[in-house]
Amino acid sequence: AGNYNDEVAILQRTAYPVCIVFGEAEKVINTSYLDDAPINVWNNKVYKIAGASHLVNIDAAIAFNEVAAGFAKKMLTINVA
């Protein structure tokens, strides 16, 4: 329907860091477009997993799971009081 949102603007409004993961050999999208985006990325890093392409969670499951688990652990221990 042509109802698109500006994802960067949406991420700028979130109070918590976001974890962004791409495959280093991604061929479907430009993985560099978020490198300098003014958003709060976890560990000040956009993760680009070696040996992975578009399906990074399948292509490099162990590396992807390590990043995801580290992010989840951090987010589950944030004091939101």
mmCIF file of the N, C-alpha and C atoms, coordinates in Angstrom:
data_MODEL
# 
_entry.id   MODEL 
# 
loop_
_atom_site.group_PDB 
_atom_site.id 
_atom_site.type_symbol 
_atom_site.label_atom_id 
_atom_site.label_alt_id 
_atom_site.label_comp_id 
_atom_site.label_asym_id 
_atom_site.label_entity_id 
_atom_site.label_seq_id 
_atom_site.pdbx_PDB_ins_code 
_atom_site.Cartn_x 
_atom_site.Cartn_y 
_atom_site.Cartn_z 
_atom_site.occupancy 
_atom_site.B_iso_or_equiv 
_atom_site.pdbx_formal_charge 
_atom_site.auth_seq_id 
_atom_site.auth_comp_id 
_atom_site.auth_asym_id 
_atom_site.auth_atom_id 
_atom_site.pdbx_PDB_model_num 
ATOM 1   N N  . ALA A 1 1  ? 0.824  -1.203  0.000  1.00 0.00 ? 1  ALA A N  1 
ATOM 2   C CA . ALA A 1 1  ? 0.000  0.000   0.000  1.00 0.00 ? 1  ALA A CA 1 
ATOM 3   C C  . ALA A 1 1  ? 0.858  1.252   0.000  1.00 0.00 ? 1  ALA A C  1 
ATOM 4   N N  . GLY A 1 2  ? 2.169  1.095   0.040  1.00 0.00 ? 2  GLY A N  1 
ATOM 5   C CA . GLY A 1 2  ? 3.045  2.265   0.043  1.00 0.00 ? 2  GLY A CA 1 
ATOM 6   C C  . GLY A 1 2  ? 3.153  2.932   1.396  1.00 0.00 ? 2  GLY A C  1 
ATOM 7   N N  . ASN A 1 3  ? 2.744  2.270   2.456  1.00 0.00 ? 3  ASN A N  1 
ATOM 8   C CA . ASN A 1 3  ? 2.810  2.832   3.810  1.00 0.00 ? 3  ASN A CA 1 
ATOM 9   C C  . ASN A 1 3  ? 4.131  2.421   4.457  1.00 0.00 ? 3  ASN A C  1 
ATOM 10  N N  . TYR A 1 4  ? 5.179  3.182   4.174  1.00 0.00 ? 4  TYR A N  1 
ATOM 11  C CA . TYR A 1 4  ? 6.493  2.872   4.700  1.00 0.00 ? 4  TYR A CA 1 
ATOM 12  C C  . TYR A 1 4  ? 6.824  3.816   5.838  1.00 0.00 ? 4  TYR A C  1 
ATOM 13  N N  . ASN A 1 5  ? 7.653  3.346   6.766  1.00 0.00 ? 5  ASN A N  1 
ATOM 14  C CA . ASN A 1 5  ? 8.117  4.167   7.874  1.00 0.00 ? 5  ASN A CA 1 
ATOM 15  C C  . ASN A 1 5  ? 9.611  4.396   7.733  1.00 0.00 ? 5  ASN A C  1 
ATOM 16  N N  . ASP A 1 6  ? 10.077 5.446   8.354  1.00 0.00 ? 6  ASP A N  1 
ATOM 17  C CA . ASP A 1 6  ? 11.501 5.724   8.406  1.00 0.00 ? 6  ASP A CA 1 
ATOM 18  C C  . ASP A 1 6  ? 12.063 4.958   9.605  1.00 0.00 ? 6  ASP A C  1 
ATOM 19  N N  . GLU A 1 7  ? 12.688 3.800   9.351  1.00 0.00 ? 7  GLU A N  1 
ATOM 20  C CA . GLU A 1 7  ? 13.172 2.955   10.434 1.00 0.00 ? 7  GLU A CA 1 
ATOM 21  C C  . GLU A 1 7  ? 14.215 3.654   11.298 1.00 0.00 ? 7  GLU A C  1 
ATOM 22  N N  . VAL A 1 8  ? 15.065 4.476   10.712 1.00 0.00 ? 8  VAL A N  1 
ATOM 23  C CA . VAL A 1 8  ? 16.062 5.198   11.496 1.00 0.00 ? 8  VAL A CA 1 
ATOM 24  C C  . VAL A 1 8  ? 15.374 6.137   12.469 1.00 0.00 ? 8  VAL A C  1 
ATOM 25  N N  . ALA A 1 9  ? 14.349 6.855   12.020 1.00 0.00 ? 9  ALA A N  1 
ATOM 26  C CA . ALA A 1 9  ? 13.612 7.757   12.915 1.00 0.00 ? 9  ALA A CA 1 
ATOM 27  C C  . ALA A 1 9  ? 12.952 6.973   14.047 1.00 0.00 ? 9  ALA A C  1 
ATOM 28  N N  . ILE A 1 10 ? 12.423 5.813   13.735 1.00 0.00 ? 10 ILE A N  1 
ATOM 29  C CA . ILE A 1 10 ? 11.799 4.982   14.768 1.00 0.00 ? 10 ILE A CA 1 
ATOM 30  C C  . ILE A 1 10 ? 12.844 4.558   15.795 1.00 0.00 ? 10 ILE A C  1 
ATOM 31  N N  . LEU A 1 11 ? 14.017 4.124   15.336 1.00 0.00 ? 11 LEU A N  1 
ATOM 32  C CA . LEU A 1 11 ? 15.067 3.685   16.246 1.00 0.00 ? 11 LEU A CA 1 
ATOM 33  C C  . LEU A 1 11 ? 15.645 4.833   17.065 1.00 0.00 ? 11 LEU A C  1 
ATOM 34  N N  . GLN A 1 12 ? 15.626 6.044   16.525 1.00 0.00 ? 12 GLN A N  1 
ATOM 35  C CA . GLN A 1 12 ? 16.107 7.206   17.273 1.00 0.00 ? 12 GLN A CA 1 
ATOM 36  C C  . GLN A 1 12 ? 15.231 7.479   18.489 1.00 0.00 ? 12 GLN A C  1 
ATOM 37  N N  . ARG A 1 13 ? 13.981 7.104   18.424 1.00 0.00 ? 13 ARG A N  1 
ATOM 38  C CA . ARG A 1 13 ? 13.046 7.389   19.521 1.00 0.00 ? 13 ARG A CA 1 
ATOM 39  C C  . ARG A 1 13 ? 13.053 6.333   20.626 1.00 0.00 ? 13 ARG A C  1 
ATOM 40  N N  . THR A 1 14 ? 13.731 5.230   20.424 1.00 0.00 ? 14 THR A N  1 
ATOM 41  C CA . THR A 1 14 ? 13.729 4.190   21.442 1.00 0.00 ? 14 THR A CA 1 
ATOM 42  C C  . THR A 1 14 ? 14.709 4.533   22.559 1.00 0.00 ? 14 THR A C  1 
ATOM 43  N N  . ALA A 1 15 ? 14.333 4.184   23.774 1.00 0.00 ? 15 ALA A N  1 
ATOM 44  C CA . ALA A 1 15 ? 15.169 4.501   24.935 1.00 0.00 ? 15 ALA A CA 1 
ATOM 45  C C  . ALA A 1 15 ? 16.307 3.507   25.128 1.00 0.00 ? 15 ALA A C  1 
ATOM 46  N N  . TYR A 1 16 ? 16.197 2.354   24.533 1.00 0.00 ? 16 TYR A N  1 
ATOM 47  C CA . TYR A 1 16 ? 17.178 1.295   24.734 1.00 0.00 ? 16 TYR A CA 1 
ATOM 48  C C  . TYR A 1 16 ? 18.031 1.083   23.493 1.00 0.00 ? 16 TYR A C  1 
ATOM 49  N N  . PRO A 1 17 ? 19.228 0.520   23.677 1.00 0.00 ? 17 PRO A N  1 
ATOM 50  C CA . PRO A 1 17 ? 20.054 0.225   22.508 1.00 0.00 ? 17 PRO A CA 1 
ATOM 51  C C  . PRO A 1 17 ? 19.424 -0.881  21.664 1.00 0.00 ? 17 PRO A C  1 
ATOM 52  N N  . VAL A 1 18 ? 19.766 -0.880  20.399 1.00 0.00 ? 18 VAL A N  1 
ATOM 53  C CA . VAL A 1 18 ? 19.299 -1.927  19.493 1.00 0.00 ? 18 VAL A CA 1 
ATOM 54  C C  . VAL A 1 18 ? 20.512 -2.711  19.003 1.00 0.00 ? 18 VAL A C  1 
ATOM 55  N N  . CYS A 1 19 ? 20.275 -3.955  18.694 1.00 0.00 ? 19 CYS A N  1 
ATOM 56  C CA . CYS A 1 19 ? 21.337 -4.817  18.171 1.00 0.00 ? 19 CYS A CA 1 
ATOM 57  C C  . CYS A 1 19 ? 21.054 -5.049  16.693 1.00 0.00 ? 19 CYS A C  1 
ATOM 58  N N  . ILE A 1 20 ? 21.992 -4.669  15.853 1.00 0.00 ? 20 ILE A N  1 
ATOM 59  C CA . ILE A 1 20 ? 21.841 -4.820  14.412 1.00 0.00 ? 20 ILE A CA 1 
ATOM 60  C C  . ILE A 1 20 ? 22.905 -5.791  13.927 1.00 0.00 ? 20 ILE A C  1 
ATOM 61  N N  . VAL A 1 21 ? 22.450 -6.832  13.222 1.00 0.00 ? 21 VAL A N  1 
ATOM 62  C CA . VAL A 1 21 ? 23.352 -7.879  12.755 1.00 0.00 ? 21 VAL A CA 1 
ATOM 63  C C  . VAL A 1 21 ? 23.119 -8.117  11.270 1.00 0.00 ? 21 VAL A C  1 
ATOM 64  N N  . PHE A 1 22 ? 24.197 -8.085  10.509 1.00 0.00 ? 22 PHE A N  1 
ATOM 65  C CA . PHE A 1 22 ? 24.177 -8.410  9.086  1.00 0.00 ? 22 PHE A CA 1 
ATOM 66  C C  . PHE A 1 22 ? 25.198 -9.504  8.834  1.00 0.00 ? 22 PHE A C  1 
ATOM 67  N N  . GLY A 1 23 ? 25.057 -10.195 7.733  1.00 0.00 ? 23 GLY A N  1 
ATOM 68  C CA . GLY A 1 23 ? 26.108 -11.081 7.262  1.00 0.00 ? 23 GLY A CA 1 
ATOM 69  C C  . GLY A 1 23 ? 27.133 -10.245 6.518  1.00 0.00 ? 23 GLY A C  1 
ATOM 70  N N  . GLU A 1 24 ? 28.398 -10.533 6.709  1.00 0.00 ? 24 GLU A N  1 
ATOM 71  C CA . GLU A 1 24 ? 29.460 -9.765  6.054  1.00 0.00 ? 24 GLU A CA 1 
ATOM 72  C C  . GLU A 1 24 ? 29.379 -9.868  4.526  1.00 0.00 ? 24 GLU A C  1 
ATOM 73  N N  . ALA A 1 25 ? 28.851 -10.981 4.034  1.00 0.00 ? 25 ALA A N  1 
ATOM 74  C CA . ALA A 1 25 ? 28.734 -11.185 2.588  1.00 0.00 ? 25 ALA A CA 1 
ATOM 75  C C  . ALA A 1 25 ? 27.306 -10.934 2.096  1.00 0.00 ? 25 ALA A C  1 
ATOM 76  N N  . GLU A 1 26 ? 26.579 -10.086 2.796  1.00 0.00 ? 26 GLU A N  1 
ATOM 77  C CA . GLU A 1 26 ? 25.194 -9.744  2.422  1.00 0.00 ? 26 GLU A CA 1 
ATOM 78  C C  . GLU A 1 26 ? 25.147 -9.245  0.989  1.00 0.00 ? 26 GLU A C  1 
ATOM 79  N N  . LYS A 1 27 ? 24.209 -9.780  0.202  1.00 0.00 ? 27 LYS A N  1 
ATOM 80  C CA . LYS A 1 27 ? 24.088 -9.372  -1.191 1.00 0.00 ? 27 LYS A CA 1 
ATOM 81  C C  . LYS A 1 27 ? 22.728 -8.757  -1.511 1.00 0.00 ? 27 LYS A C  1 
ATOM 82  N N  . VAL A 1 28 ? 21.795 -8.828  -0.579 1.00 0.00 ? 28 VAL A N  1 
ATOM 83  C CA . VAL A 1 28 ? 20.438 -8.357  -0.837 1.00 0.00 ? 28 VAL A CA 1 
ATOM 84  C C  . VAL A 1 28 ? 20.278 -6.879  -0.491 1.00 0.00 ? 28 VAL A C  1 
ATOM 85  N N  . ILE A 1 29 ? 20.919 -6.426  0.577  1.00 0.00 ? 29 ILE A N  1 
ATOM 86  C CA . ILE A 1 29 ? 20.790 -5.032  1.003  1.00 0.00 ? 29 ILE A CA 1 
ATOM 87  C C  . ILE A 1 29 ? 22.166 -4.409  1.221  1.00 0.00 ? 29 ILE A C  1 
ATOM 88  N N  . ASN A 1 30 ? 22.207 -3.100  1.295  1.00 0.00 ? 30 ASN A N  1 
ATOM 89  C CA . ASN A 1 30 ? 23.429 -2.357  1.584  1.00 0.00 ? 30 ASN A CA 1 
ATOM 90  C C  . ASN A 1 30 ? 23.616 -2.329  3.097  1.00 0.00 ? 30 ASN A C  1 
ATOM 91  N N  . THR A 1 31 ? 24.604 -3.043  3.600  1.00 0.00 ? 31 THR A N  1 
ATOM 92  C CA . THR A 1 31 ? 24.801 -3.122  5.052  1.00 0.00 ? 31 THR A CA 1 
ATOM 93  C C  . THR A 1 31 ? 25.466 -1.883  5.640  1.00 0.00 ? 31 THR A C  1 
ATOM 94  N N  . SER A 1 32 ? 25.946 -0.992  4.822  1.00 0.00 ? 32 SER A N  1 
ATOM 95  C CA . SER A 1 32 ? 26.645 0.195   5.322  1.00 0.00 ? 32 SER A CA 1 
ATOM 96  C C  . SER A 1 32 ? 25.712 1.353   5.662  1.00 0.00 ? 32 SER A C  1 
ATOM 97  N N  . TYR A 1 33 ? 24.447 1.255   5.291  1.00 0.00 ? 33 TYR A N  1 
ATOM 98  C CA . TYR A 1 33 ? 23.577 2.415   5.461  1.00 0.00 ? 33 TYR A CA 1 
ATOM 99  C C  . TYR A 1 33 ? 23.308 2.772   6.918  1.00 0.00 ? 33 TYR A C  1 
ATOM 100 N N  . LEU A 1 34 ? 23.572 1.871   7.854  1.00 0.00 ? 34 LEU A N  1 
ATOM 101 C CA . LEU A 1 34 ? 23.370 2.183   9.264  1.00 0.00 ? 34 LEU A CA 1 
ATOM 102 C C  . LEU A 1 34 ? 24.672 2.453   10.018 1.00 0.00 ? 34 LEU A C  1 
ATOM 103 N N  . ASP A 1 35 ? 25.812 2.353   9.339  1.00 0.00 ? 35 ASP A N  1 
ATOM 104 C CA . ASP A 1 35 ? 27.102 2.526   10.016 1.00 0.00 ? 35 ASP A CA 1 
ATOM 105 C C  . ASP A 1 35 ? 27.206 3.854   10.758 1.00 0.00 ? 35 ASP A C  1 
ATOM 106 N N  . ASP A 1 36 ? 26.738 4.910   10.169 1.00 0.00 ? 36 ASP A N  1 
ATOM 107 C CA . ASP A 1 36 ? 26.841 6.235   10.789 1.00 0.00 ? 36 ASP A CA 1 
ATOM 108 C C  . ASP A 1 36 ? 25.482 6.822   11.146 1.00 0.00 ? 36 ASP A C  1 
ATOM 109 N N  . ALA A 1 37 ? 24.464 5.989   11.183 1.00 0.00 ? 37 ALA A N  1 
ATOM 110 C CA . ALA A 1 37 ? 23.118 6.482   11.529 1.00 0.00 ? 37 ALA A CA 1 
ATOM 111 C C  . ALA A 1 37 ? 23.104 6.930   12.992 1.00 0.00 ? 37 ALA A C  1 
ATOM 112 N N  . PRO A 1 38 ? 22.390 7.994   13.282 1.00 0.00 ? 38 PRO A N  1 
ATOM 113 C CA . PRO A 1 38 ? 22.345 8.527   14.648 1.00 0.00 ? 38 PRO A CA 1 
ATOM 114 C C  . PRO A 1 38 ? 21.381 7.733   15.543 1.00 0.00 ? 38 PRO A C  1 
ATOM 115 N N  . ILE A 1 39 ? 21.695 6.447   15.728 1.00 0.00 ? 39 ILE A N  1 
ATOM 116 C CA . ILE A 1 39 ? 20.871 5.602   16.591 1.00 0.00 ? 39 ILE A CA 1 
ATOM 117 C C  . ILE A 1 39 ? 21.750 4.955   17.655 1.00 0.00 ? 39 ILE A C  1 
ATOM 118 N N  . ASN A 1 40 ? 21.125 4.549   18.737 1.00 0.00 ? 40 ASN A N  1 
ATOM 119 C CA . ASN A 1 40 ? 21.818 3.952   19.865 1.00 0.00 ? 40 ASN A CA 1 
ATOM 120 C C  . ASN A 1 40 ? 21.978 2.453   19.617 1.00 0.00 ? 40 ASN A C  1 
ATOM 121 N N  . VAL A 1 41 ? 23.114 2.072   18.997 1.00 0.00 ? 41 VAL A N  1 
ATOM 122 C CA . VAL A 1 41 ? 23.360 0.661   18.737 1.00 0.00 ? 41 VAL A CA 1 
ATOM 123 C C  . VAL A 1 41 ? 24.172 0.069   19.888 1.00 0.00 ? 41 VAL A C  1 
ATOM 124 N N  . TRP A 1 42 ? 23.845 -1.166  20.213 1.00 0.00 ? 42 TRP A N  1 
ATOM 125 C CA . TRP A 1 42 ? 24.497 -1.861  21.315 1.00 0.00 ? 42 TRP A CA 1 
ATOM 126 C C  . TRP A 1 42 ? 25.991 -1.978  21.049 1.00 0.00 ? 42 TRP A C  1 
ATOM 127 N N  . ASN A 1 43 ? 26.785 -1.677  22.053 1.00 0.00 ? 43 ASN A N  1 
ATOM 128 C CA . ASN A 1 43 ? 28.255 -1.707  21.979 1.00 0.00 ? 43 ASN A CA 1 
ATOM 129 C C  . ASN A 1 43 ? 28.803 -0.772  20.898 1.00 0.00 ? 43 ASN A C  1 
ATOM 130 N N  . ASN A 1 44 ? 28.000 0.217   20.492 1.00 0.00 ? 44 ASN A N  1 
ATOM 131 C CA . ASN A 1 44 ? 28.418 1.172   19.450 1.00 0.00 ? 44 ASN A CA 1 
ATOM 132 C C  . ASN A 1 44 ? 28.893 0.465   18.186 1.00 0.00 ? 44 ASN A C  1 
ATOM 133 N N  . LYS A 1 45 ? 28.189 -0.610  17.819 1.00 0.00 ? 45 LYS A N  1 
ATOM 134 C CA . LYS A 1 45 ? 28.658 -1.436  16.713 1.00 0.00 ? 45 LYS A CA 1 
ATOM 135 C C  . LYS A 1 45 ? 27.492 -2.034  15.941 1.00 0.00 ? 45 LYS A C  1 
ATOM 136 N N  . VAL A 1 46 ? 27.574 -1.980  14.618 1.00 0.00 ? 46 VAL A N  1 
ATOM 137 C CA . VAL A 1 46 ? 26.693 -2.750  13.754 1.00 0.00 ? 46 VAL A CA 1 
ATOM 138 C C  . VAL A 1 46 ? 27.464 -4.025  13.450 1.00 0.00 ? 46 VAL A C  1 
ATOM 139 N N  . TYR A 1 47 ? 26.937 -5.147  13.890 1.00 0.00 ? 47 TYR A N  1 
ATOM 140 C CA . TYR A 1 47 ? 27.635 -6.427  13.742 1.00 0.00 ? 47 TYR A CA 1 
ATOM 141 C C  . TYR A 1 47 ? 27.532 -6.937  12.305 1.00 0.00 ? 47 TYR A C  1 
ATOM 142 N N  . LYS A 1 48 ? 28.670 -7.328  11.754 1.00 0.00 ? 48 LYS A N  1 
ATOM 143 C CA . LYS A 1 48 ? 28.730 -7.921  10.421 1.00 0.00 ? 48 LYS A CA 1 
ATOM 144 C C  . LYS A 1 48 ? 29.483 -9.236  10.559 1.00 0.00 ? 48 LYS A C  1 
ATOM 145 N N  . ILE A 1 49 ? 28.733 -10.317 10.507 1.00 0.00 ? 49 ILE A N  1 
ATOM 146 C CA . ILE A 1 49 ? 29.247 -11.646 10.815 1.00 0.00 ? 49 ILE A CA 1 
ATOM 147 C C  . ILE A 1 49 ? 29.959 -12.262 9.605  1.00 0.00 ? 49 ILE A C  1 
ATOM 148 N N  . ALA A 1 50 ? 31.207 -12.633 9.803  1.00 0.00 ? 50 ALA A N  1 
ATOM 149 C CA . ALA A 1 50 ? 32.005 -13.275 8.749  1.00 0.00 ? 50 ALA A CA 1 
ATOM 150 C C  . ALA A 1 50 ? 31.400 -14.628 8.387  1.00 0.00 ? 50 ALA A C  1 
ATOM 151 N N  . GLY A 1 51 ? 31.503 -14.974 7.125  1.00 0.00 ? 51 GLY A N  1 
ATOM 152 C CA . GLY A 1 51 ? 31.020 -16.259 6.653  1.00 0.00 ? 51 GLY A CA 1 
ATOM 153 C C  . GLY A 1 51 ? 29.516 -16.341 6.508  1.00 0.00 ? 51 GLY A C  1 
ATOM 154 N N  . ALA A 1 52 ? 28.851 -15.204 6.582  1.00 0.00 ? 52 ALA A N  1 
ATOM 155 C CA . ALA A 1 52 ? 27.389 -15.194 6.488  1.00 0.00 ? 52 ALA A CA 1 
ATOM 156 C C  . ALA A 1 52 ? 26.936 -14.223 5.418  1.00 0.00 ? 52 ALA A C  1 
ATOM 157 N N  . SER A 1 53 ? 25.777 -14.514 4.867  1.00 0.00 ? 53 SER A N  1 
ATOM 158 C CA . SER A 1 53 ? 25.158 -13.643 3.874  1.00 0.00 ? 53 SER A CA 1 
ATOM 159 C C  . SER A 1 53 ? 23.817 -13.173 4.428  1.00 0.00 ? 53 SER A C  1 
ATOM 160 N N  . HIS A 1 54 ? 22.771 -13.212 3.628  1.00 0.00 ? 54 HIS A N  1 
ATOM 161 C CA . HIS A 1 54 ? 21.479 -12.666 4.030  1.00 0.00 ? 54 HIS A CA 1 
ATOM 162 C C  . HIS A 1 54 ? 20.837 -13.435 5.190  1.00 0.00 ? 54 HIS A C  1 
ATOM 163 N N  . LEU A 1 55 ? 21.031 -14.728 5.248  1.00 0.00 ? 55 LEU A N  1 
ATOM 164 C CA . LEU A 1 55 ? 20.457 -15.542 6.319  1.00 0.00 ? 55 LEU A CA 1 
ATOM 165 C C  . LEU A 1 55 ? 21.519 -15.794 7.386  1.00 0.00 ? 55 LEU A C  1 
ATOM 166 N N  . VAL A 1 56 ? 21.962 -14.703 8.005  1.00 0.00 ? 56 VAL A N  1 
ATOM 167 C CA . VAL A 1 56 ? 23.086 -14.768 8.933  1.00 0.00 ? 56 VAL A CA 1 
ATOM 168 C C  . VAL A 1 56 ? 22.829 -15.753 10.070 1.00 0.00 ? 56 VAL A C  1 
ATOM 169 N N  . ASN A 1 57 ? 21.612 -15.859 10.547 1.00 0.00 ? 57 ASN A N  1 
ATOM 170 C CA . ASN A 1 57 ? 21.319 -16.784 11.640 1.00 0.00 ? 57 ASN A CA 1 
ATOM 171 C C  . ASN A 1 57 ? 21.423 -18.245 11.211 1.00 0.00 ? 57 ASN A C  1 
ATOM 172 N N  . ILE A 1 58 ? 21.361 -18.509 9.932  1.00 0.00 ? 58 ILE A N  1 
ATOM 173 C CA . ILE A 1 58 ? 21.531 -19.871 9.412  1.00 0.00 ? 58 ILE A CA 1 
ATOM 174 C C  . ILE A 1 58 ? 22.971 -20.072 8.931  1.00 0.00 ? 58 ILE A C  1 
ATOM 175 N N  . ASP A 1 59 ? 23.503 -19.091 8.201  1.00 0.00 ? 59 ASP A N  1 
ATOM 176 C CA . ASP A 1 59 ? 24.845 -19.197 7.631  1.00 0.00 ? 59 ASP A CA 1 
ATOM 177 C C  . ASP A 1 59 ? 25.936 -19.278 8.703  1.00 0.00 ? 59 ASP A C  1 
ATOM 178 N N  . ALA A 1 60 ? 25.755 -18.568 9.798  1.00 0.00 ? 60 ALA A N  1 
ATOM 179 C CA . ALA A 1 60 ? 26.752 -18.530 10.874 1.00 0.00 ? 60 ALA A CA 1 
ATOM 180 C C  . ALA A 1 60 ? 26.018 -18.559 12.213 1.00 0.00 ? 60 ALA A C  1 
ATOM 181 N N  . ALA A 1 61 ? 25.314 -19.649 12.446 1.00 0.00 ? 61 ALA A N  1 
ATOM 182 C CA . ALA A 1 61 ? 24.426 -19.757 13.611 1.00 0.00 ? 61 ALA A CA 1 
ATOM 183 C C  . ALA A 1 61 ? 25.148 -19.544 14.938 1.00 0.00 ? 61 ALA A C  1 
ATOM 184 N N  . ILE A 1 62 ? 26.321 -20.103 15.101 1.00 0.00 ? 62 ILE A N  1 
ATOM 185 C CA . ILE A 1 62 ? 27.025 -19.970 16.384 1.00 0.00 ? 62 ILE A CA 1 
ATOM 186 C C  . ILE A 1 62 ? 27.398 -18.516 16.640 1.00 0.00 ? 62 ILE A C  1 
ATOM 187 N N  . ALA A 1 63 ? 27.986 -17.853 15.659 1.00 0.00 ? 63 ALA A N  1 
ATOM 188 C CA . ALA A 1 63 ? 28.374 -16.446 15.826 1.00 0.00 ? 63 ALA A CA 1 
ATOM 189 C C  . ALA A 1 63 ? 27.150 -15.571 16.055 1.00 0.00 ? 63 ALA A C  1 
ATOM 190 N N  . PHE A 1 64 ? 26.087 -15.812 15.281 1.00 0.00 ? 64 PHE A N  1 
ATOM 191 C CA . PHE A 1 64 ? 24.856 -15.040 15.457 1.00 0.00 ? 64 PHE A CA 1 
ATOM 192 C C  . PHE A 1 64 ? 24.282 -15.255 16.861 1.00 0.00 ? 64 PHE A C  1 
ATOM 193 N N  . ASN A 1 65 ? 24.238 -16.499 17.312 1.00 0.00 ? 65 ASN A N  1 
ATOM 194 C CA . ASN A 1 65 ? 23.685 -16.792 18.635 1.00 0.00 ? 65 ASN A CA 1 
ATOM 195 C C  . ASN A 1 65 ? 24.505 -16.165 19.750 1.00 0.00 ? 65 ASN A C  1 
ATOM 196 N N  . GLU A 1 66 ? 25.822 -16.081 19.575 1.00 0.00 ? 66 GLU A N  1 
ATOM 197 C CA . GLU A 1 66 ? 26.667 -15.431 20.584 1.00 0.00 ? 66 GLU A CA 1 
ATOM 198 C C  . GLU A 1 66 ? 26.330 -13.950 20.701 1.00 0.00 ? 66 GLU A C  1 
ATOM 199 N N  . VAL A 1 67 ? 26.152 -13.289 19.572 1.00 0.00 ? 67 VAL A N  1 
ATOM 200 C CA . VAL A 1 67 ? 25.784 -11.872 19.594 1.00 0.00 ? 67 VAL A CA 1 
ATOM 201 C C  . VAL A 1 67 ? 24.394 -11.708 20.205 1.00 0.00 ? 67 VAL A C  1 
ATOM 202 N N  . ALA A 1 68 ? 23.443 -12.507 19.754 1.00 0.00 ? 68 ALA A N  1 
ATOM 203 C CA . ALA A 1 68 ? 22.070 -12.403 20.249 1.00 0.00 ? 68 ALA A CA 1 
ATOM 204 C C  . ALA A 1 68 ? 21.993 -12.691 21.744 1.00 0.00 ? 68 ALA A C  1 
ATOM 205 N N  . ALA A 1 69 ? 22.721 -13.698 22.215 1.00 0.00 ? 69 ALA A N  1 
ATOM 206 C CA . ALA A 1 69 ? 22.702 -14.040 23.638 1.00 0.00 ? 69 ALA A CA 1 
ATOM 207 C C  . ALA A 1 69 ? 23.332 -12.930 24.479 1.00 0.00 ? 69 ALA A C  1 
ATOM 208 N N  . GLY A 1 70 ? 24.425 -12.355 24.004 1.00 0.00 ? 70 GLY A N  1 
ATOM 209 C CA . GLY A 1 70 ? 25.043 -11.247 24.730 1.00 0.00 ? 70 GLY A CA 1 
ATOM 210 C C  . GLY A 1 70 ? 24.125 -10.050 24.824 1.00 0.00 ? 70 GLY A C  1 
ATOM 211 N N  . PHE A 1 71 ? 23.443 -9.749  23.735 1.00 0.00 ? 71 PHE A N  1 
ATOM 212 C CA . PHE A 1 71 ? 22.493 -8.635  23.725 1.00 0.00 ? 71 PHE A CA 1 
ATOM 213 C C  . PHE A 1 71 ? 21.324 -8.919  24.666 1.00 0.00 ? 71 PHE A C  1 
ATOM 214 N N  . ALA A 1 72 ? 20.773 -10.121 24.590 1.00 0.00 ? 72 ALA A N  1 
ATOM 215 C CA . ALA A 1 72 ? 19.641 -10.481 25.456 1.00 0.00 ? 72 ALA A CA 1 
ATOM 216 C C  . ALA A 1 72 ? 20.034 -10.401 26.922 1.00 0.00 ? 72 ALA A C  1 
ATOM 217 N N  . LYS A 1 73 ? 21.216 -10.906 27.262 1.00 0.00 ? 73 LYS A N  1 
ATOM 218 C CA . LYS A 1 73 ? 21.678 -10.855 28.649 1.00 0.00 ? 73 LYS A CA 1 
ATOM 219 C C  . LYS A 1 73 ? 21.774 -9.418  29.126 1.00 0.00 ? 73 LYS A C  1 
ATOM 220 N N  . LYS A 1 74 ? 22.343 -8.554  28.301 1.00 0.00 ? 74 LYS A N  1 
ATOM 221 C CA . LYS A 1 74 ? 22.459 -7.140  28.672 1.00 0.00 ? 74 LYS A CA 1 
ATOM 222 C C  . LYS A 1 74 ? 21.088 -6.496  28.843 1.00 0.00 ? 74 LYS A C  1 
ATOM 223 N N  . MET A 1 75 ? 20.191 -6.746  27.912 1.00 0.00 ? 75 MET A N  1 
ATOM 224 C CA . MET A 1 75 ? 18.864 -6.127  27.972 1.00 0.00 ? 75 MET A CA 1 
ATOM 225 C C  . MET A 1 75 ? 18.041 -6.639  29.149 1.00 0.00 ? 75 MET A C  1 
ATOM 226 N N  . LEU A 1 76 ? 18.249 -7.884  29.520 1.00 0.00 ? 76 LEU A N  1 
ATOM 227 C CA . LEU A 1 76 ? 17.496 -8.451  30.648 1.00 0.00 ? 76 LEU A CA 1 
ATOM 228 C C  . LEU A 1 76 ? 18.030 -8.017  32.004 1.00 0.00 ? 76 LEU A C  1 
ATOM 229 N N  . THR A 1 77 ? 19.189 -7.362  32.018 1.00 0.00 ? 77 THR A N  1 
ATOM 230 C CA . THR A 1 77 ? 19.748 -6.907  33.282 1.00 0.00 ? 77 THR A CA 1 
ATOM 231 C C  . THR A 1 77 ? 19.729 -5.384  33.427 1.00 0.00 ? 77 THR A C  1 
ATOM 232 N N  . ILE A 1 78 ? 19.118 -4.703  32.471 1.00 0.00 ? 78 ILE A N  1 
ATOM 233 C CA . ILE A 1 78 ? 19.007 -3.235  32.566 1.00 0.00 ? 78 ILE A CA 1 
ATOM 234 C C  . ILE A 1 78 ? 18.010 -2.881  33.657 1.00 0.00 ? 78 ILE A C  1 
ATOM 235 N N  . ASN A 1 79 ? 18.384 -1.957  34.511 1.00 0.00 ? 79 ASN A N  1 
ATOM 236 C CA . ASN A 1 79 ? 17.488 -1.492  35.581 1.00 0.00 ? 79 ASN A CA 1 
ATOM 237 C C  . ASN A 1 79 ? 16.551 -0.448  34.994 1.00 0.00 ? 79 ASN A C  1 
ATOM 238 N N  . VAL A 1 80 ? 15.284 -0.770  34.941 1.00 0.00 ? 80 VAL A N  1 
ATOM 239 C CA . VAL A 1 80 ? 14.301 0.142   34.332 1.00 0.00 ? 80 VAL A CA 1 
ATOM 240 C C  . VAL A 1 80 ? 13.496 0.897   35.389 1.00 0.00 ? 80 VAL A C  1 
ATOM 241 N N  . ALA A 1 81 ? 13.968 0.918   36.610 1.00 0.00 ? 81 ALA A N  1 
ATOM 242 C CA . ALA A 1 81 ? 13.226 1.595   37.682 1.00 0.00 ? 81 ALA A CA 1 
ATOM 243 C C  . ALA A 1 81 ? 13.211 3.087   37.519 1.00 0.00 ? 81 ALA A C  1 
# 
